[in-house]
Each structure stands twice: as structure tokens, then as C-alpha cells.
């Protein structure tokens, strides 16, 4: 009989991730052997899959925290759907379908032709993906920036980590639409720095990212309100699921594009990033069931600061190349500092393993 979730050890949450890791690395090694026919090629593919998995985990740890924050408000049914259907979308959709769709649109070819291009001419495929980086960065950066700013520009937010800054942001949240104005100002600044056709591309993609965020907010609220009216058991239903899926996609943009710096093989990329995605899902489940966000009061803050930093980096990458290791380490460092601050707070205030008092729901969580 499976023990209650609260009694599960930390390693117990990662059983499936370990299984997928073993299977994925074996498959990656076989792909390397099939492509080169040498042990060196096999070892190289094995190594790249491992590095990509680590890259995905480092880039997406903040994603796990944000997912857990939303999932704790959802019913067990919708939690299960996100953690099962969602992993299919995350691995198959974002790591395989999304790159193929980008290439198909950019090269004006069909999905099947894009798949054949990925298999037969990986260098050309990677170049098309690289050329599409600017609009992807503008779209994803804008969406993530709105997610982060909406969390901090909230007048009902009571728990502050960087007190002076967060109190000021909560105070200015009384100005309706201030986060939208802030994002639009940054969009205009970066588009002016780019100039020419790149400026137009950046501007349009950023506006689409902003509109997508606003549409998802409205749609998720409408769907959840409708479902709640029909059945109390539907709390945190399809609207929350949709929000998390699009948020997951935004987090994936950077990792998918950055992966092509290591290899042009779509299938090795899918394996490596897919392994990482399994660990992110496992971390999400652990955070929800262990109540980690409630015990470490600043951990959530660190995740949203990491989101803001990632969004700025995605904008900056349209001007200069920023290695993915910096992106990953930056987010991990912020989350580590927020965890350390939470532990210090708990020690100073004699807090044991009991959750902190619930704070009003933020607009980013609604």
C-alpha cells in the first residue's frame, strides 16, 4: 500500500523522474550510436542529454515554485490532470511540436517537412530556430514579466521580503494598470535600441505576449467562475490549468532555444529537456504535498524575482548573447537566498514546521 503523501521521503517524489532519466539517457546514447556508429558519438549524446537536463532544471526551478503556488488552490482532480496531461504537453508539445511549428512557420513549410528537415539537415533547422529567437524572446519575456509584476504590484500583499521595495510596489498598485505601463515602457526602450525591422518584430511580438497574458487572465477567471457556479468541486479548474500550461510554455522558450547551442539534433534536445521537465514536475508535487511554500515564507518571493530577472534577460538577449548558465544560476541564486532568508526568519521567530499564516490571495494567483 502506498504511504500517505505527507510520509513520503523527499526521494520518493522523484521515482518516476529517476526512471525517465535512465530510459532517456539510454535512448540518447543509442541515438548517438545510430548517428555516428562510434562509442565516442554515443558518449557525446549521453553527455549532452545530461547537460540539457541540468540546464532545464536550473532554468525551471522557479517554475516549480510558481506551479506549486497555483496547484495548492486546485482540487485533487485538476492537480492530477495538470501533473499527467501537463507533462505530456510539456515534453511532447514544447520540446518537439513547438520547435517544429516555429521552423514550419519561419520557413513556410509543412510540419512533416519541418520534421524531415530536423532529421536530415539539423544545421539548417537550428539556424531557422536561431533566427526566430527575437520574437520568441519578446513574447515570452513580456508574458513572464507580467506574471512577476502582477505578483508584486498587489495592494493586498502583506508578506514582504525586500521590504522597502515591495511595500512601495504594493503602494503603487493602487494605480490601475501600472504593471502594464511599466512593461510597455520597457518594450519601447528595447525596440528603440534594436531599430529597423528588428524593432518592429520585437514590438509586435511583445504586444502579442502582453495580450496573451491579459486574455489568459480574463479567460481563466471566467472559466473558473463559471465552473464554480455549476459545481463547488470545480474550483481551480480548466482556467487554472490553462494558465499553468501557458506559463509552462513561457518558461520553456529560453531552454528550448538555448539547447541548440549544445546540439542541433531535435530528438536529443527533446530527451534532455524532457528529463529535466520530469524533475520540475516532481519538485512541484513535493512542494504542494509537503507545504514547503507555507513554511518558507520568502521562497515564493525569490521565485517571482527570478521570473522578473529571466524576463529581463530574455529582452537583453535580443541585443547581446547571454549564456544560459548565467540565466540558470541567476534564478537558482535568488531562490537560494530567499530560502536562506526564510530559514533565518523561522529561527528568529521560533517558527517550527508549522505553516505561516495565510495571506490574502495575490492577483497573480487568482
N, C-alpha and C positions, 0 to 999 in steps of 0.2 A: 504494500500500500504506500502511495506517495505521501511523504510527510507534509504537514501544513507549510504553506509558503514562508511563514514567519520563522519556522525552524530550519529552513534550508540554509546550508552554508553558502558563503559567497561563491565558491567554486561550483556549487550545484546549479547556479543560474547559467553557467557557461558550457554545460554539457553539449548542447547542440552546436554551439559555436566551435567547440573543440572538434566535434565530428565533421563539421563542414570544413574546418581548417585542414584536417588530414586528407579528406576527399579532394578538396580543391588543390592542395599542393601536389598530390599525386597526379591529378588531371593536368595541372600546369607543367609538371615535369614530363609527362607523356606528350604534351603539345610541343615542348621544346625538342624532344627526341624526334618527333614526327617531322618537325620543320628542318632540323639540321642533321639528324642521324648520328649525333655525337653526344658523348657524356657531358662535354663542356656546354653544349647548347641546352641540354636537359637541366644542368645545374644553374645556368643563367636564367632560364624561365622560372625555375623553382625559386631562385633568389628574388627575381622581380615581383613575383606573386606575393612573397613575404613582405617586401618593402612597401608594395601598394596597400596591403592590408594594414600595416602600421600607419601609413600615411592617412588612410581613411579613418582609422580610429582617432588619430591625433586631431584631424580636422573636424570630426563629428562628435567629440565628447560633449561639447556644449549642446549639440542637437539632442543627445540622450537626455540631458537635464531638462531642456525645454519640453521634449515629448513627455517626460515623466510628470512634469507640472500640469500638462493638459490631461494626461491619461488618468490621473488620480480623481478627476471630476467625472469621468465617464463610467458607465455601467460595465460590469464584467463582460457582458456580451460584446460591446463595442471595443473594449480593451482587447479582447481575444481577436476580433476581426482586424484591428489595426496591426496586431503582432503576428498575424498569419497572412492575411491578404496583403498587408502593408509591406511585408518582407519580399513578397513576390514582385510588387510594384517597384520597391527599392532596388532589388537585384536585377530583375529582368527588364523592367521599364527604364530605369535611369541609367543602368550600366550597359545596356545593349540597344534598346529601342531608341532612347534619346540621342546617342551619338549617330545612329543610323539616320534618324529623322533630320538631324542638323545637316549631315552630308547630303541627304536627298534633296533638301530644300536649297542648300547653297549651290549644289552642282546641277540642279534642275534635272534630277534623275529619279527613278522609282526606288522604293525601299529594297527590292530584290537586287537591283543594280548596285545600290549602296553596299549591300551585304557582300556581293561579289567583289566590289572594289576593296572592301576591308580585308577580304581573304587573299586576293590576288595582287593588289597594289597598296600595301599598308602605308608606304611613304606618302603617296598622293592623298590617301584617306586622312592621314594625320595632318597634312598640310591644310586640307579643307577645314578640319576641325580647328586648327590653329588660327586660320583666317576668320573663323566665326567667333573667336574669343571676345572681341569687343562688345557686340550686342548681348552676348550671354552674361558677361561681367556686369554690364549696365543694368540688365533686367534683374539678375539675381542679387546684385549689390543693393539695388533700390528696395526690393522686397524685404531682404534681411534688415536693412536699415530701418524700415518702417516697423518691423517686428520689435527691434531693440528700443527704438524711441517711444513706441506706444507703451512699452513696459514702464519706462522712467517718467514720461510725461503723463502722470496719473495723480490727480489731487487726492485720491483716496489711499494712496500708497503710504504706509506707516513705518515699515521697517526699512531703514537706510543703512547702507554700508559706507560709502563715501558721503558722509552726512551733508556737508555744505553744498556739494554739487547736486545731490539727489533731492535735497529739500528745495533748492532753487528750481529744479526741473519740475517738481511736484507743484510748486507755487505757480509757475508759468503755465501749467497745464490748464489753468482757468481760461487761457486764451484759446478759443476753439480753432482747431486745425493747425496749431503751432508746429507739430511734427511734420506735417505735410509741407508747410512753408520752408522749414529747415532743409528738408530733402530737396525741394525744388531749387533752393539757392545753391546747394552743392552740385546739383545737376547742371545748372547754368555755368558754374565756375569750371567744372571739368570739361564741359562741352566747348567752352571758350578756349581752354588750354589745348584741346585737340585740334580744333579748326578744320575747315574743309568738309569733305564728305564724312569723315570720321565723326565730326561734331554732330552732324545730322543723324547719323546712325545711333550714336550714343544717346542723343536726346530722345529719339523715338523709342528706343528700347527701354530707357529709364522710365518714360511716361507709361509704357505698357506694364512695366513692373509695378509702378505705383497703382495703376488702375486695377491690376490683378489683385493686389493686396486689399484694396478697398472693396472690390467685388466679392472676394472670399469672405471678408468680414461681414458684409451685408448678407450674403447668401448663407453663410454658416449660422448667423444669428436667426435668420428667417426659418431655415430648415429645422434648427433645434427648437425654436419656439413653436413651430407647427407640430413637430413630433411630441413635444411636451404637452401640448394641448390635447393631443389624441391619446397619449399614454404617458403616465408618470415614469414608466420604466424606460422610456426612450431618451432620458436625459443624457446629454453629451453624445448624441447620435451621429447621423451622417454628416451634419455640418462640422462637428469637431473632427471627424475622420477626414473630411475633405481638407480642412485647414492644415492638419498634420501632414497629409500627403504632399501638399504644395510646399509646405515648409521644408519637408524632407528633400524635395526636388531642388529647392534653392540652395540647401546645404551641399547638395551633390555636385552642383555645377563646377565648383572650384576643383574638387577632387578628380572629376572626370577629365576636365581639360588638362590639369596638371599631370595626369597619368601618362599622357602622350609624350611627356618629356623623358620618360623612362623606357617606353616601348610603343611601337606603332601597331602592335597586334591587339585588335579589339577583344579577342577571346581571353587573352592573358589579363588584360585590363579588367574584364568582367569578373574573372575568377578572383583576382587580388582584391578589388574593391568590394566584391560580394562577400568575401571572408570578413573584411572589416565591417561591413554592414551588419553581419550576424552578431558581432561583438557589441555594436552600438545598440541593437535590439535587446541583447541580454542585459546590458547595463541599464537600459530603460526599465525592464521588468524588475530588476533588483532595486532600483531607486524607488519605484512605486510601492513594491511589497514591503520593503524594509523601512519606508517612511523617512528616507535619508534627507529629503529636502526639508522636512519639518524639523529635523534635529539640527542640521547645519544651516542656520538662518541666512547666511550670506552666499551660499553655494549657487542659488538661483541668480543672485545679482552678478556673480562672476560669469555665469553663462551668458547673460544678456549683454554684459560688457564685451565678452568675447565675440558675440554676434555683431556688435557695432564695429569692433576692430576689423572683423572679417569683411564687413560691407565696405569699409573704407579701403581696405587692401584690394578688394575686387575693383573698386573705382581706380585706385592708383595703378593697378596692373594694366589699365588701358594706356598708360603713359610710359611706364617702365616695368621691366621684368622683376618680379619679387619671387624668390624661391619658395616652393610650397612648404619647405621645412620651417621657414620663418612664420608662415601662416599658422601651421600646426602648433609650433612651440609657443607662439604668442597666446593663442587661446588656452592651451594647457597651463601656461604660467599664470594667467589671470584666474583660472578656476582653482589652481593650487593655492594661490594667495587667498582667495575667498574662503577656501576650506580651512586654511590655517587661521584666518581671522575668526571663523565660526568656532573653531576649537578653543581659541583664546577667550572668546566671549562666554562660551559654556563654562570654562574653568573659573573665570572671574565672577560669574553669577551663580555658580553652583548648580548648573544645569546638568542633569544626568541624561539618560537615554529617553527622556520624555519629549514629545514634540513641542515646539514653541507654539504660542497661541496663534490661532488662525488670524490672518489679516484679511481685510476685505479683498475680494477678487479684483485683480487688475483687468483693465480693458483688454490687455493682450491675452488674458486667459478666458475672457468672456466669450 
